[in-house]
Amino acid sequence: MLRVFKNIKGDKAIWAVVALLAVFSFLPVYSASSNLVYVVGNGTTTGHLIKHALLLFLGFGIIFGVHRIPSHFFKGLSIIAMPIVLVLLVFTLAQGDTIAGANASRWIRIPFVGITFQTSNLATVVLMIYVARYLTKIKDKTIRFKESILPLWVPVFLVVLLILPANFSTAAILFSMVLLLCFLGGYPLKYIFGIVGTGMVCLTFFILTAKAAPDLFPNRVDTWISRVESFWNPEDTEADYQIEKAKIAIASGGIVGKGAGKSVQKNFLPQSSSDFIYAIIVEEYGLVGGFVLMFFYLFLLFRIVVVANGNGTIFGKLLVLGVGLPIVFQALINMAVAVELFPVTGQTLPLISSGGTSSWMTCLAIGIILSASNKDNDIERKTLDIDDSNPLQVLSGQL
């Protein structure tokens, strides 16, 4: 164990925040899992806790392994991973059946182990790295929009459009994060506005197509519309059942909460251990617990900016922001949904919510951030003469 700690590199504050969030997650997950056991009839509370522990243990293994990889390696790896991600997204979307009553076009099942894998989470990480690589490549060059269509925007739109039919919120967040990263990377603002307009046209065309041929994407557009309508019409309690229960949980929590495991609304609130776990946390730990949890995510954002600012390369800076900002953004959206500041999206609370492989992709992103903050990797980078834009040379150089 001591040997493992000696090999831990990178930003110690990020390690500490991630570890604290992971350890804390056991309390609300164990408490809220009673909904799955006694209401849904799925497994036991101990079983859900063990599953959550196993996922986090493997997740920290991912963080440890990835953070030892020099960050410049991800340039070439993103080129190789992009076509793989596109194939996985097409395969996932083509399934068209259900897993445990849910739309399976979000997940694929890993053979022999019985674990479902949400490919959009992997696509988010890979695409953000790919965009960071491209922005680094064109840095300090005269940017022409036509020249960036094929290498940049075609992959972006392909990934987003393949995610969109089954998961609008993830597609919208990913598209927004790409635009933000492009803005931070110096991509011309006038071109970004043009891409936003193109995106709106594509979304409108998709909605019209789904309405004209409902069998292609059953219930998806209707679900989006009903969630937006319930957000703007809070009097419609039947359509706003989740939000109403979440607000009851938050209101009954008060300042210091009811105490660990004493939530009442976890028995009535659907997805209480995943999408709406923040409401259960506030009910059990009060506004104090809710604000402390928010502080940790904002502190993580602060450390991400510090790491990005301290990195010696343009790619390192954009890489950290590209994979780090979506984690904090997703957390803030999850909290905003619970307090009815945002329509229901289905986004989990990173490192806290119970779930499957989505936590592994969060750990992958954190490992990449820690890799970029590892000064030993910077020293190694300076001693190597590797063309980062050539994936074959990257792989043959060290991996």
Residue, then its C-alpha position, 0 to 999 in steps of 0.5 A: m500500500l505504501r508503494v502505491f501511495k509513493n507512486i501517486k503523482g499529480d495535483k494532490a488537492i484533486w486527489a483529495v477532493v475525488a477521494l472525499l467525494a467517493v468516500f462520502s458517496f457510500l452514505p447516500v447511495y446506501s440510504a437511497s438504494s432502499n428505494l431499489v430494494y423495497v419499491v422496485g424489488n431489485g437486489t439488496t441494499t448491501g448488494h448495491l453498496i458492494k456494487h458501488a464499492l467495486l465500481l469505485f475501486l475499479g474507477f480509482g484503478i483507472i485513475f491511477g493507471v491513466h495518471r501515469i501516462p504522459s499527457h501528450f500521448f492522448k493526442g495520438l490516442s484520440i485519433i485512434a479512438m475516434p473511429i472506434v467511438l463512432v462504431l460503438l455509437v452506431f452499434t448502440l443506437a442500432q440496438g433499439d430494444t430495452i434493458a430492464g425497461a429502459n431505452a437500450s439505445r444508450w447502452i451496450r451490454i459487455p459480454f460475459v460480465g453482465i455490465t451495461f456500458q453507456t457509450s456516450n460517456l466514452a464518446t464525450v471524453v474522446l471527443m473533447i481530447y480530439v478537439a483539444r488536439y485540433l485546436t492545438k494544431i491550428k494555434d497561431k495559424t490563420i483559421r479558415f472555416k472551410e479548412s476546419i469542417l472536415p477535421l473538426w466539425v464533421p467528427v463533432f456533429l457525427v458524435v453529437l447526432l449519434i447521441l442525440p436520438a437516445n440522450f438529448s441532454t448528454a448531446a446538448i452538454l457535449f455540444s456546449m462543451v465543445l463550443l466552450l473549448c473552441f472559444l477558450g482555444g481561440y477559434p474565431l467567435k464568428y465561426i462558433f456562432g455559425i456552428v450554433g446556427t447549424g446545430m439549431v437547424c439540425l436539431t429542428f430537422f431531427i424533431l420534424t423527422a421524429k414527428a413525421a416518422p414516430d416509429l424511428f425514434p419512439n417517444r423521445v421527442d415527446t419526452w423532451i417536450s413533456r419535460v420542458e412543459s412540466f418545467w414551465n408549468p409547475e402546477d402540472t404536478e402529475a407531469d412534475y412528480q419527480i421534481e415535486k418529490a425532490k422539492i419536498a425532500i429538500a424542504s424537509g431537510g432544513i438547515v442540518g438535515k434529518g440525519a444519515g439514512k433517515s430520508v423519507q422521500k427516497n421511498f417515493l422519489p424515482q432515481s433517488s440513488s442516481d439522478f436525484i441523489y442530491a435531493i436525498i443528500v439535502e434531506e439527510y444532511g440539510l442545506v449545510g451538507g448541500f452547500v458543502l458538496m457544492f463547494f467541493y465541486l467548485f473547488l475541483l473546478f478551481r483546481i482544474v483551472v489551476v492545473a490548466n494554467g500551470n501546464g507548459t503546453i497549449f495541448g495540456k491546457l486545453l486537455v485539462l479544460g476539455v475533460g475537466l469542465p464537463i464533470v463540474f458542469q454535469a454536477l451543477i446541472n444535476m443540482a439545478v434539476a433537483v432544485e427546479l432551476f433546470p428541466v429534468t435531464g437524467q444527468t447523474l452526480p459525478l462520483i456520488s450517484s450510483g450507476g454503472t460505467s459512467s463513473w469509470m468515464t469520470c475517473l478516466a477524465i480525472g486520470i487525464i487531468l492528473s496526468a497533465s498535472n504530473k510534473d514528471n510527465d513534463i520532464e519526460r516529454k522534454t526528453l523525447d522527440i516525439d511527433d504528437s500528431n502522429p499516433l503511430q509514432v506516439l504508440s511506438g515511442q513509449l506504449 
